Amino acid sequence: MKHLLLLTLAALLPLFSWAHGDEDHSAPAALPPTVSVGPRFATDTDQFELVGVLDGQVLTLYLDQFGSNEPVAKAQIEIERGTWKALATEVSPGLFSGTGAGPARQTRLDGNGSGR
């Protein structure tokens, strides 16, 4: 009797191991697209936060209120590197753009935004 119970259980076991749901296990999931990110920097004060991204010769700047993350509109941002100076143009509130990033050289910024 014991053997008959084990044999019946062994015969019914494959019925409980069917695949679940309508999941397709035949193809691997597609990888997310790769995004190229240019050099960037970030600096802040107790009032403002500024993030910059360099893409070729275009410098994109994001300026917002530090506490609320609200974009700052109609700001005047001067970009300076050595003797080279330019004014960033407002694209939309909190988004500014500058072209011609000055002499091609990388500068490491410390936590206060000043070069070292």
C-alpha positions, 0 to 999 in steps of 0.5 A: 500500500505504501508503494502504491501511494508513492507511485501515485504521488510520483505519477501526479508530481509532473502535473503540479510543475507546469509553467506558471502564467503567460510569461515568455522565457524564450528570449532575454530581456532587452538592455536599456539604451546607453546614454553618453554623458559629457563632463559635468560639475555641480556647486551650491550655496545656501540659496542656489544650486548650479549644475553644468554639463559640457557637450562639445563646445556647448555648456548647459547650466541648470540653476535652481533654489537650493531649498525648494528645487524651484528653477531660477528665472531671469538670472544672469550667469557669467562664465569665466575661464582665465581671461575668457568670459561669456554670458549664458543665455536663458533657454527656459526658467532655470535652464541656461546655455553658453557656447565656446567653452574657452580654452580647451583644458579641464579644471577640477572644482572643489566643493565651493566651485572654485578651481584648484 
